[in-house]
């Protein structure tokens, strides 16, 4: 046992092992797993287990105080709020402690991240279910957010003709997510605007984008109605679905064409729009209670709102949306490829996600923040 510990400690001096471990922890679907993993990482790095800057303390105090008041005013339960504030506070303190010291090794973190994505994508392709690449422990669509920065970075650096890009791109295609297709189009736009100088490259990338949109538009996975989706829609309630169609119908949606993801998104969006206190929101962890109050059922994705942006608006109101957009704008670095790549990943998480503490969201928030601090990140490919 002692030899094993000494071996792990010796490996820990290698930045590649540190990066790989942190990425594995960040990808965890268990908050407890992340907390334990980060405790181990910070102890082996001889960091403080948690660290809070003055700015971070102010943000957490604002969230805690305003959420406590708004939950009380809207007569919601406090149990989810207490759980969320404790877990989020602990995780952000641990990530800040790690990145304060480790930010100077971002080259190693980036290289480990690209290799880590290849491993996850390869496994997901082999583990296909229902025609979709399936990772361990989470939905296919959620994996999209984790691999977006890798895809973007490889495209920005013209590394699209190699095995690494092929595996990640194939996995992205087999995820069959409309949100991922949208982010891919935005990535190509970034490439054409900021990184491409040759007309041939522009034509090739634009052609690739058109092919992806055409193929994904004809991919049957999104339009198939499986027995599982029928059961979930029945649990949501046919009356609820009819109400969603009536409320949101604008010529684009109807009951026959609306799949499970669309109905979940629209139902949660309607809850966020109609919830009280649209300036400050209804408080951290309150969206699921607002959902049940509005629709009268425990519906699809009611705990995470299906979209982080929808959940932020529901729980933190207009101020929450302004805050996240200001954070992204303030820390945006036009000429930093790593920063741009992570930004695209965060945009994906905002559109499709809803979980504050799972599948790499907090990890990418801190990586995005520290990648904007004028740290020179050399190309690793």
Phi, psi and omega in degrees: 000320179294320179296320178298316179297316180296324178294315179299319181295321179292320177296329185295342178288340178278124183298331180297318180293320178300311182299313182299319180295315180296320178295319178297318178295315182296330180281353185299144176266004180244120177301322179296319178299318177296316182298313180295316180299318180289327175298314179299315181298313182292326177293316180291331176275358182061036174266169167292146180298319175225151176215133179235120173284168180297320179297318180293322177298319179296318180297313181295323178294320178297312180300315182296312185292309182295318180296320179300318181290312184293324177296321177294318181293329182264005175059041176265172179277151182263352187299313180294322179298313181298316179299313184293317183293324178293313182293314181296316180300316181293317182292315181293326176294322178289316179295321179295320177299320179291309187289334178301324180265324190269354183300334182282355179251031186295337176298315179292320179297319180295314180298317179296321180297316180298316178293322180297320179296321178300316181297312181298315182294319179298316177298316182296324178293316179293333185261031184299138175225131179063028179081009181237141175297132188232115176282177178276132169077004179208169180289156180300317182297328181293326178299331181306319181297326182287329183265349180303312179301325179294313177301314182297315182298318180293322178293316180300329183260015178057031178258055184261356178244069173206168186295322181300311180295321182299315182294315182293317181293321178297318177298317178300320178294318182285345172293329175057052181250122176301326178296320178295323176296321178296315180295324176299317179297319177296322178299315178298320176300316175303315182299313182293325184280319191247336190240344186260133179241340183263134182296326179299317179298319180297316180296316182297315181293321179295320178297319179298318180299315180298319180297316180297316180295321180294312182294316181292329178292335179256007180284125190285346186300321185287335185260352180284142176253102182275166179299323180296315181293326177296318179297317181294321179294326177293321178295322178296326178105123181297329180294319178298316180298319177299318179298320179297316180299317181296318185285328187248357186296124179221023181097347182260333183239143168213170187298325183288324186268347185280116180272183185299316181296317180297315181296322179295316181297312183294321179297316180288324177296320179296321177297315181297321181291320185270352181295153179288168176055064183285348177280311183256349182083181182259002174105153181302128177080009187263354187299318183297326178289323176296323179297311181295321178297322186279310185267339180080007179222159174271094191263188182298129175055027183291339179281325183248359177068008179069326182229134178297324180296317178297317181293320178299317180293322180294314188267336183234002172066200181298322180298321178296318178294317179299319182297315182292322179290324176294320178298314181295319181291316183296325184259014179277132179236107188303321187266004182260108185296322179294314179300315179296321181295316180293324177303316179296323176297319179293324176298319177299314180299325179292322181281324186219103181175260177101343179268121181288327193246000185246163171054042167086003185296310180293322177304313182288329176300312180289322179296319177298316181298311183284337177288346181266001185271038175058029176273129182285119179249112182281151176293139185253001182246000000 
